[in-house]
């Protein structure tokens, strides 16, 4: 199946579905209807059915989605059925908090390397991970780490992204307020926390 033709918004919702199915397993729920799932996620059931239909038959009409197998299939689709390691570039306050964040484990993700260009931080540990000199980013290729999180100042973002691409990284979660210039070999997802927070007062 050529997943690249799946709408990007559908792919962005898959982790949400995986989280829901994973929580349902802890509640010992075996099956769930698209309506019930939609209520939990704040979505509409036709959207859920359409999203999952892109990947073949998931559930049974009148019965619902089997929780265990649905979670397993979404993991396979997202290529999370094997553990994935990521590198973090930027060991500031945000980066430090991310290393300690337990939510990555649900998706089989582990921050296995941390880099910073501040000599005073190099060699220190954040949890179990030792901070490395940013000049060692090139070693990621040998370590088969293909995912990265970018949490550096905006003026350093483009340069860091270029270095990551040169080290064989294929996906970057960009937490900087900087739009990265395109590289067709690297998928970039932007998450600007400050701008998202800035939207909320409009609705107050």
MIDOSE-1310 file (N, C-alpha, C; in nm, 2 decimals, decimal comma, always signed):
residues 204
xxxx	+0,08/-0,12/+0,00/+0,00/+0,00/+0,00/+0,09/+0,12/+0,00; +0,06/+0,22/-0,08/+0,14/+0,34/-0,10/+0,08/+0,45/+0,00; +0,14/+0,44/+0,12/+0,09/+0,53/+0,23/+0,11/+0,68/+0,20; +0,21/+0,71/+0,10/+0,24/+0,85/+0,07/+0,12/+0,92/+0,01
xxxx	+0,02/+0,84/-0,04/-0,10/+0,90/-0,10/-0,21/+0,93/+0,00; -0,19/+0,88/+0,12/-0,29/+0,91/+0,22/-0,29/+1,05/+0,26; -0,40/+1,12/+0,28/-0,40/+1,26/+0,32/-0,32/+1,28/+0,45; -0,25/+1,39/+0,46/-0,16/+1,41/+0,57/-0,24/+1,43/+0,70
xxxx	-0,35/+1,49/+0,69/-0,43/+1,50/+0,82/-0,48/+1,37/+0,87; -0,50/+1,27/+0,78/-0,54/+1,14/+0,83/-0,42/+1,08/+0,90; -0,30/+1,09/+0,85/-0,18/+1,03/+0,91/-0,16/+1,10/+1,05; -0,19/+1,23/+1,05/-0,17/+1,30/+1,18/-0,26/+1,25/+1,29
xxxx	-0,38/+1,20/+1,25/-0,47/+1,15/+1,35/-0,45/+1,01/+1,39; -0,37/+0,93/+1,32/-0,34/+0,80/+1,35/-0,28/+0,78/+1,50; -0,19/+0,86/+1,54/-0,14/+0,85/+1,68/-0,25/+0,87/+1,78; -0,34/+0,96/+1,75/-0,45/+0,98/+1,84/-0,54/+0,86/+1,85
xxxx	-0,56/+0,79/+1,74/-0,64/+0,66/+1,74/-0,56/+0,55/+1,82; -0,43/+0,55/+1,80/-0,35/+0,45/+1,87/-0,35/+0,48/+2,02; -0,34/+0,60/+2,06/-0,35/+0,63/+2,20/-0,48/+0,59/+2,26; -0,59/+0,61/+2,19/-0,73/+0,57/+2,23/-0,74/+0,42/+2,25
xxxx	-0,69/+0,35/+2,15/-0,70/+0,20/+2,15/-0,61/+0,15/+2,26; -0,50/+0,21/+2,29/-0,41/+0,17/+2,39/-0,47/+0,19/+2,53; -0,54/+0,30/+2,55/-0,61/+0,32/+2,67/-0,73/+0,23/+2,69; -0,80/+0,20/+2,58/-0,91/+0,10/+2,59/-0,86/-0,03/+2,64
xxxx	-0,74/-0,07/+2,60/-0,69/-0,20/+2,64/-0,67/-0,20/+2,79; -0,63/-0,09/+2,85/-0,61/-0,09/+2,99/-0,74/-0,09/+3,07; -0,85/-0,05/+3,00/-0,99/-0,06/+3,06/-1,05/-0,19/+3,03; -0,98/-0,28/+2,97/-1,03/-0,42/+2,94/-1,15/-0,41/+2,85
xxxx	-1,16/-0,32/+2,75/-1,26/-0,31/+2,66/-1,21/-0,38/+2,53; -1,29/-0,47/+2,48/-1,25/-0,55/+2,37/-1,29/-0,49/+2,23; -1,40/-0,43/+2,22/-1,44/-0,36/+2,09/-1,50/-0,23/+2,12; -1,50/-0,14/+2,02/-1,56/-0,01/+2,04/-1,61/+0,04/+1,90
xxxx	-1,73/+0,10/+1,90/-1,79/+0,15/+1,78/-1,72/+0,28/+1,74; -1,74/+0,32/+1,61/-1,68/+0,45/+1,56/-1,75/+0,56/+1,64; -1,88/+0,55/+1,67/-1,95/+0,65/+1,74/-1,89/+0,67/+1,88; -1,86/+0,56/+1,95/-1,81/+0,57/+2,09/-1,66/+0,62/+2,08
xxxx	-1,59/+0,58/+1,98/-1,45/+0,63/+1,97/-1,45/+0,78/+1,94; -1,55/+0,82/+1,85/-1,56/+0,96/+1,82/-1,59/+1,05/+1,94; -1,67/+1,00/+2,03/-1,71/+1,07/+2,15/-1,58/+1,09/+2,24; -1,50/+0,99/+2,25/-1,38/+0,99/+2,33/-1,28/+1,09/+2,27
xxxx	-1,28/+1,10/+2,14/-1,17/+1,18/+2,08/-1,22/+1,32/+2,04; -1,35/+1,35/+2,05/-1,40/+1,48/+2,01/-1,40/+1,49/+1,85; -1,42/+1,38/+1,78/-1,42/+1,38/+1,64/-1,56/+1,34/+1,60; -1,58/+1,32/+1,47/-1,71/+1,26/+1,42/-1,68/+1,12/+1,36
xxxx	-1,78/+1,04/+1,38/-1,76/+0,89/+1,34/-1,74/+0,88/+1,19; -1,80/+0,95/+1,10/-1,77/+0,93/+0,96/-1,62/+0,96/+0,93; -1,57/+1,06/+1,00/-1,42/+1,09/+0,98/-1,34/+0,98/+1,02; -1,37/+0,92/+1,13/-1,29/+0,80/+1,18/-1,30/+0,69/+1,08
xxxx	-1,42/+0,66/+1,04/-1,44/+0,54/+0,95/-1,36/+0,57/+0,82; -1,37/+0,69/+0,77/-1,29/+0,73/+0,64/-1,14/+0,71/+0,66; -1,09/+0,77/+0,77/-0,95/+0,76/+0,80/-0,90/+0,62/+0,80; -0,97/+0,53/+0,87/-0,92/+0,39/+0,89/-0,94/+0,31/+0,76
xxxx	-1,04/+0,35/+0,68/-1,07/+0,28/+0,56/-0,96/+0,29/+0,46; -0,88/+0,39/+0,47/-0,76/+0,41/+0,37/-0,67/+0,29/+0,39; -0,67/+0,22/+0,50/-0,57/+0,12/+0,53/-0,64/-0,02/+0,53; -0,75/-0,03/+0,46/-0,82/-0,16/+0,45/-0,93/-0,17/+0,56
xxxx	-0,99/-0,29/+0,57/-1,09/-0,32/+0,67/-1,04/-0,33/+0,81; -1,09/-0,24/+0,90/-1,05/-0,24/+1,04/-1,15/-0,31/+1,12; -1,27/-0,27/+1,12/-1,38/-0,32/+1,21/-1,48/-0,40/+1,13; -1,59/-0,43/+1,20/-1,70/-0,50/+1,14/-1,83/-0,42/+1,17
xxxx	-1,90/-0,40/+1,06/-2,03/-0,32/+1,07/-2,12/-0,39/+1,17; -2,17/-0,30/+1,26/-2,26/-0,35/+1,37/-2,19/-0,41/+1,49; -2,06/-0,43/+1,48/-1,98/-0,48/+1,59/-1,88/-0,38/+1,65; -1,81/-0,32/+1,56/-1,71/-0,21/+1,60/-1,57/-0,25/+1,56
xxxx	-1,48/-0,18/+1,62/-1,34/-0,21/+1,60/-1,28/-0,29/+1,71; -1,21/-0,40/+1,68/-1,15/-0,48/+1,78/-1,03/-0,40/+1,84; -1,02/-0,38/+1,96/-0,93/-0,29/+2,02/-0,78/-0,34/+2,01; -0,76/-0,47/+2,04/-0,62/-0,52/+2,04/-0,56/-0,52/+1,90
xxxx	-0,64/-0,58/+1,80/-0,58/-0,58/+1,66/-0,58/-0,45/+1,60; -0,67/-0,36/+1,63/-0,66/-0,22/+1,57/-0,54/-0,15/+1,62; -0,51/-0,16/+1,75/-0,39/-0,09/+1,80/-0,26/-0,15/+1,73; -0,26/-0,28/+1,71/-0,15/-0,35/+1,65/-0,13/-0,30/+1,51
xxxx	-0,24/-0,29/+1,43/-0,23/-0,25/+1,29/-0,19/-0,11/+1,28; -0,23/-0,02/+1,36/-0,19/+0,12/+1,35/-0,04/+0,13/+1,38; +0,01/+0,05/+1,48/+0,15/+0,05/+1,51/+0,23/+0,01/+1,38; +0,18/-0,09/+1,31/+0,24/-0,14/+1,19/+0,24/-0,03/+1,08
xxxx	+0,13/+0,04/+1,07/+0,12/+0,14/+0,97/+0,21/+0,25/+0,99; +0,23/+0,29/+1,12/+0,32/+0,40/+1,16/+0,46/+0,35/+1,18; +0,48/+0,23/+1,15/+0,62/+0,17/+1,17/+0,67/+0,18/+1,31; +0,57/+0,16/+1,41/+0,61/+0,17/+1,55/+0,61/+0,03/+1,61
xxxx	+0,60/-0,07/+1,53/+0,60/-0,21/+1,58/+0,74/-0,25/+1,63; +0,84/-0,18/+1,58/+0,97/-0,19/+1,64/+1,01/-0,06/+1,70; +1,09/-0,07/+1,81/+1,13/+0,06/+1,88/+1,20/+0,15/+1,79; +1,18/+0,28/+1,81/+1,24/+0,39/+1,73/+1,32/+0,48/+1,82
xxxx	+1,44/+0,51/+1,78/+1,53/+0,60/+1,86/+1,53/+0,74/+1,80; +1,54/+0,84/+1,88/+1,54/+0,98/+1,83/+1,65/+1,05/+1,90; +1,70/+1,15/+1,83/+1,81/+1,24/+1,88/+1,74/+1,37/+1,91; +1,78/+1,44/+2,02/+1,74/+1,57/+2,06/+1,85/+1,67/+2,04
xxxx	+1,83/+1,77/+1,97/+1,93/+1,88/+1,95/+1,88/+2,00/+2,03; +1,95/+2,04/+2,13/+1,91/+2,15/+2,22/+1,88/+2,10/+2,36; +1,97/+2,12/+2,45/+1,95/+2,07/+2,59/+1,91/+2,18/+2,68; +1,82/+2,27/+2,63/+1,78/+2,38/+2,72/+1,66/+2,33/+2,81
xxxx	+1,58/+2,42/+2,86/+1,47/+2,38/+2,95/+1,37/+2,29/+2,88; +1,33/+2,33/+2,75/+1,24/+2,25/+2,68/+1,29/+2,11/+2,65; +1,42/+2,11/+2,60/+1,48/+1,98/+2,57/+1,49/+1,89/+2,69; +1,53/+1,95/+2,80/+1,54/+1,87/+2,93/+1,41/+1,81/+2,97
xxxx	+1,30/+1,89/+2,96/+1,17/+1,84/+2,99/+1,13/+1,72/+2,90; +1,16/+1,73/+2,77/+1,13/+1,63/+2,67/+1,19/+1,50/+2,70; +1,32/+1,50/+2,75/+1,38/+1,37/+2,78/+1,31/+1,30/+2,89; +1,26/+1,38/+2,99/+1,19/+1,32/+3,10/+1,04/+1,28/+3,07
xxxx	+0,99/+1,33/+2,96/+0,85/+1,30/+2,92/+0,82/+1,16/+2,90; +0,73/+1,10/+2,98/+0,70/+0,95/+2,97/+0,61/+0,91/+2,85; +0,55/+1,01/+2,79/+0,45/+0,98/+2,68/+0,51/+0,92/+2,56; +0,64/+0,94/+2,53/+0,70/+0,88/+2,41/+0,70/+0,73/+2,41
xxxx	+0,70/+0,67/+2,53/+0,71/+0,52/+2,54/+0,58/+0,45/+2,49; +0,47/+0,52/+2,49/+0,34/+0,46/+2,43/+0,36/+0,43/+2,29; +0,44/+0,51/+2,22/+0,46/+0,49/+2,07/+0,60/+0,42/+2,04; +0,66/+0,36/+2,15/+0,78/+0,29/+2,13/+0,90/+0,38/+2,09
xxxx	+0,89/+0,51/+2,13/+1,00/+0,60/+2,10/+1,09/+0,63/+2,22; +1,21/+0,65/+2,19/+1,31/+0,67/+2,29/+1,41/+0,78/+2,25; +1,43/+0,88/+2,33/+1,54/+0,98/+2,30/+1,67/+0,92/+2,35; +1,75/+0,88/+2,25/+1,87/+0,80/+2,28/+1,99/+0,88/+2,27
xxxx	+1,98/+1,01/+2,22/+2,10/+1,09/+2,21/+2,06/+1,24/+2,23; +2,14/+1,32/+2,29/+2,11/+1,46/+2,32/+2,24/+1,54/+2,28; +2,22/+1,64/+2,21/+2,33/+1,73/+2,16/+2,31/+1,87/+2,20; +2,42/+1,94/+2,23/+2,42/+2,08/+2,25/+2,56/+2,14/+2,22
xxxx	+2,56/+2,27/+2,19/+2,69/+2,33/+2,15/+2,75/+2,41/+2,27; +2,68/+2,40/+2,39/+2,73/+2,47/+2,50/+2,83/+2,38/+2,58; +2,96/+2,42/+2,58/+3,06/+2,33/+2,65/+3,03/+2,30/+2,79; +2,96/+2,39/+2,86/+2,93/+2,37/+3,00/+2,82/+2,26/+3,02
xxxx	+2,75/+2,23/+2,92/+2,64/+2,13/+2,93/+2,70/+1,99/+2,88; +2,79/+1,99/+2,79/+2,84/+1,87/+2,73/+2,90/+1,78/+2,84; +2,86/+1,66/+2,85/+2,91/+1,56/+2,95/+2,82/+1,55/+3,06; +2,72/+1,64/+3,08/+2,62/+1,63/+3,19/+2,52/+1,53/+3,14
xxxx	+2,44/+1,48/+3,24/+2,34/+1,38/+3,21/+2,20/+1,44/+3,22; +2,11/+1,41/+3,13/+1,97/+1,44/+3,15/+1,90/+1,30/+3,16; +1,86/+1,27/+3,29/+1,81/+1,13/+3,31/+1,93/+1,03/+3,28; +1,90/+0,93/+3,19/+2,00/+0,83/+3,16/+2,09/+0,87/+3,04
xxxx	+2,06/+0,99/+2,98/+2,13/+1,03/+2,85/+2,23/+1,14/+2,88; +2,35/+1,11/+2,83/+2,46/+1,21/+2,84/+2,46/+1,31/+2,73; +2,47/+1,44/+2,76/+2,47/+1,54/+2,66/+2,60/+1,53/+2,58; +2,59/+1,53/+2,45/+2,71/+1,53/+2,36/+2,73/+1,66/+2,29
xxxx	+2,85/+1,68/+2,25/+2,89/+1,80/+2,17/+2,81/+1,79/+2,04; +2,75/+1,91/+2,00/+2,67/+1,91/+1,87/+2,76/+1,87/+1,75; +2,89/+1,88/+1,76/+2,97/+1,84/+1,65/+2,97/+1,69/+1,63; +2,91/+1,62/+1,72/+2,90/+1,47/+1,70/+2,77/+1,43/+1,64
xxxx	+2,69/+1,52/+1,59/+2,57/+1,49/+1,53/+2,59/+1,39/+1,41; +2,70/+1,41/+1,34/+2,73/+1,33/+1,23/+2,74/+1,18/+1,26; +2,76/+1,14/+1,39/+2,77/+1,00/+1,43/+2,63/+0,93/+1,43; +2,52/+1,01/+1,41/+2,39/+0,95/+1,41/+2,37/+0,84/+1,29
xxxx	+2,44/+0,87/+1,18/+2,43/+0,77/+1,07/+2,48/+0,64/+1,11; +2,59/+0,63/+1,18/+2,64/+0,50/+1,23/+2,56/+0,44/+1,34; +2,49/+0,52/+1,41/+2,41/+0,47/+1,52/+2,26/+0,44/+1,48; +2,24/+0,45/+1,35/+2,11/+0,43/+1,29/+1,99/+0,50/+1,36
xxxx	+2,02/+0,62/+1,39/+1,91/+0,71/+1,45/+1,86/+0,80/+1,34; +1,73/+0,78/+1,30/+1,68/+0,85/+1,18/+1,57/+0,96/+1,22; +1,55/+0,97/+1,35/+1,45/+1,07/+1,39/+1,52/+1,18/+1,48; +1,47/+1,30/+1,47/+1,53/+1,40/+1,56/+1,43/+1,50/+1,60
xxxx	+1,46/+1,56/+1,72/+1,37/+1,67/+1,78/+1,46/+1,79/+1,78; +1,42/+1,90/+1,73/+1,49/+2,02/+1,72/+1,44/+2,12/+1,82; +1,52/+2,16/+1,92/+1,47/+2,25/+2,03/+1,59/+2,35/+2,05; +1,63/+2,42/+1,95/+1,74/+2,51/+1,96/+1,68/+2,65/+1,93
xxxx	+1,76/+2,76/+1,96/+1,71/+2,90/+1,92/+1,69/+2,91/+1,77; +1,60/+2,99/+1,74/+1,55/+3,01/+1,60/+1,67/+3,03/+1,50; +1,77/+3,11/+1,55/+1,88/+3,15/+1,46/+1,97/+3,03/+1,43; +1,96/+2,92/+1,51/+2,04/+2,81/+1,49/+1,97/+2,69/+1,42
xxxx	+1,84/+2,71/+1,40/+1,75/+2,60/+1,36/+1,79/+2,54/+1,22; +1,81/+2,63/+1,12/+1,83/+2,59/+0,98/+1,96/+2,52/+0,97; +2,07/+2,57/+1,04/+2,20/+2,50/+1,04/+2,19/+2,37/+1,10; +2,12/+2,36/+1,21/+2,11/+2,23/+1,28/+2,03/+2,13/+1,20
xxxx	+1,93/+2,17/+1,13/+1,85/+2,09/+1,04/+1,93/+2,03/+0,93; +2,01/+2,12/+0,87/+2,10/+2,08/+0,76/+2,20/+1,97/+0,81; +2,26/+1,99/+0,93/+2,35/+1,89/+0,98/+2,28/+1,76/+1,01; +2,16/+1,76/+1,06/+2,08/+1,64/+1,08/+2,06/+1,57/+0,95
xxxx	+2,02/+1,64/+0,85/+1,99/+1,58/+0,72/+2,12/+1,51/+0,67; +2,23/+1,58/+0,68/+2,36/+1,52/+0,64/+2,40/+1,40/+0,72; +2,34/+1,39/+0,84/+2,37/+1,27/+0,92/+2,28/+1,15/+0,90; +2,19/+1,17/+0,80/+2,10/+1,06/+0,76/+1,97/+1,06/+0,83
xxxx	+1,94/+1,17/+0,90/+1,81/+1,18/+0,97/+1,70/+1,20/+0,86; +1,59/+1,13/+0,88/+1,48/+1,13/+0,78/+1,35/+1,21/+0,83; +1,34/+1,23/+0,96/+1,23/+1,30/+1,01/+1,27/+1,39/+1,12; +1,22/+1,52/+1,12/+1,25/+1,61/+1,23/+1,12/+1,67/+1,28
xxxx	+1,11/+1,67/+1,42/+1,01/+1,74/+1,49/+1,06/+1,87/+1,52; +1,02/+1,98/+1,46/+1,08/+2,11/+1,47/+1,00/+2,19/+1,58; +1,06/+2,21/+1,70/+0,99/+2,29/+1,80/+1,04/+2,43/+1,81; +1,11/+2,47/+1,71/+1,16/+2,61/+1,70/+1,05/+2,70/+1,63
xxxx	+1,05/+2,83/+1,65/+0,96/+2,92/+1,58/+1,01/+2,96/+1,45; +1,09/+2,87/+1,38/+1,15/+2,90/+1,26/+1,10/+2,80/+1,15; +1,06/+2,85/+1,03/+1,03/+2,77/+0,92/+1,15/+2,72/+0,86; +1,17/+2,59/+0,85/+1,29/+2,53/+0,79/+1,28/+2,52/+0,64
xxxx	+1,38/+2,56/+0,57/+1,38/+2,55/+0,43/+1,38/+2,40/+0,39; +1,30/+2,38/+0,28/+1,27/+2,24/+0,24/+1,39/+2,15/+0,20; +1,37/+2,03/+0,24/+1,47/+1,92/+0,20/+1,38/+1,80/+0,16; +1,37/+1,76/+0,04/+1,28/+1,66/+0,00/+1,31/+1,52/+0,06
xxxx	+1,43/+1,51/+0,11/+1,47/+1,38/+0,17/+1,43/+1,37/+0,32; +1,39/+1,49/+0,38/+1,36/+1,49/+0,52/+1,22/+1,54/+0,54; +1,14/+1,47/+0,62/+1,00/+1,51/+0,66/+1,01/+1,60/+0,79; +0,96/+1,72/+0,78/+0,96/+1,81/+0,89/+0,82/+1,84/+0,94
xxxx	+0,80/+1,82/+1,07/+0,67/+1,86/+1,13/+0,70/+1,97/+1,23; +0,63/+2,08/+1,21/+0,65/+2,20/+1,29/+0,55/+2,20/+1,41; +0,60/+2,23/+1,53/+0,51/+2,24/+1,64/+0,56/+2,37/+1,72; +0,49/+2,48/+1,70/+0,52/+2,61/+1,76/+0,43/+2,63/+1,88
xxxx	+0,47/+2,59/+2,00/+0,39/+2,59/+2,12/+0,34/+2,73/+2,15; +0,43/+2,83/+2,14/+0,39/+2,97/+2,17/+0,28/+3,02/+2,08; +0,29/+2,99/+1,95/+0,19/+3,05/+1,86/+0,05/+2,98/+1,88; +0,06/+2,85/+1,92/-0,07/+2,77/+1,95/-0,13/+2,83/+2,07
xxxx	-0,05/+2,86/+2,17/-0,10/+2,92/+2,30/-0,16/+3,06/+2,26; -0,10/+3,13/+2,17/-0,14/+3,26/+2,13/-0,28/+3,27/+2,06; -0,32/+3,15/+2,02/-0,45/+3,15/+1,95/-0,57/+3,15/+2,06; -0,54/+3,09/+2,17/-0,64/+3,07/+2,28/-0,72/+3,20/+2,32
xxxx	-0,64/+3,31/+2,34/-0,71/+3,43/+2,39/-0,83/+3,48/+2,29; -0,81/+3,45/+2,16/-0,91/+3,48/+2,07/-1,05/+3,42/+2,10; -1,05/+3,30/+2,16/-1,17/+3,23/+2,20/-1,22/+3,26/+2,34; -1,15/+3,34/+2,41/-1,19/+3,37/+2,55/-1,29/+3,48/+2,56
